[in-house]
Amino acid sequence: MNANKLPKTSENSSTRLDKWLWAARFYRTRAIAKQMIDGGKIFYNGQRTKSGKAVAIGDVIKIRQGFEEKQVVITALADKRRDATFAATLYKETDVSLETREKNALARKQGILLSPASDTKPDKKQRRKIRQFKEGYNND
């Protein structure tokens, strides 16, 4: 492979935050990465930032995606998107972040198990009883 086709990985070079998030495969496109940064879903070293911010190795990025919140430390810079195995080498998730995500996933899973969805909709009589129960009176 050509050396000039490899992404930047030296400490002297800089990469825009939106490009780095795209190269690290957190988002499918740079436009989506920019929207997430502008929408306050990305925190760079604990602060909101702009998409053109130059990132550096060792910086901490907090990323909110759906229910999950990841905190990653930048270990390498890249401004070209490559395969997922390469993208995984660009950052390291913190231990605290991993623990928190596991706890939240378990809590969500338990919440689903404690209130399972019904297989069928209630019929008219059952709906009436539910409504009476919620309104707090019994009309039998």
C-alpha positions, 0 to 999 in steps of 0.5 A, spaced: 500 500 500 502 507 498 505 511 504 501 517 501 494 513 501 495 512 509 491 517 513 495 522 518 497 518 524 503 523 526 502 527 532 504 534 528 498 533 524 491 535 525 484 533 523 477 536 524 473 533 529 467 532 524 472 528 520 475 524 525 468 522 528 467 520 521 473 516 520 472 513 527 466 510 524 461 513 529 457 516 524 455 514 517 457 521 514 460 527 515 454 531 515 451 527 520 457 528 524 456 535 524 449 535 525 451 531 532 456 536 534 452 542 532 446 539 536 450 538 542 451 531 542 458 531 542 463 534 548 470 535 546 474 535 553 468 537 557 465 542 553 461 543 547 465 545 540 464 546 533 465 541 527 471 544 525 475 544 531 482 541 531 483 534 535 489 532 538 491 525 541 490 524 548 483 529 548 477 526 551 470 526 547 463 524 550 459 522 545 451 521 546 448 516 541 441 514 543 441 511 550 448 510 550 453 515 552 461 513 550 467 517 553 473 515 548 480 518 548 483 519 542 489 515 540 490 516 533 488 521 528 485 520 521 481 524 516 480 518 511 475 513 512 477 506 512 475 499 515 472 498 522 478 494 525 483 500 523 477 505 526 477 501 532 485 503 533 483 511 533 480 511 540 480 507 546 473 507 551 474 509 558 473 504 563 468 508 567 464 509 560 464 501 559 462 500 566 456 505 565 454 503 559 453 495 561 449 498 567 445 502 563 444 496 558 442 491 564 437 496 567 434 497 560 433 489 559 430 488 566 425 494 565 423 490 559 422 484 562 419 487 568 413 490 564 412 485 558 408 487 552 401 484 551 400 479 545 393 482 544 390 488 545 384 488 550 377 487 548 372 492 549 370 489 556 377 489 558 378 497 556 372 499 560 375 495 566 382 498 565 379 505 564 375 504 571 381 502 574 385 508 572 379 513 574 379 510 581 371 508 581 368 501 580 361 501 576 359 494 577 
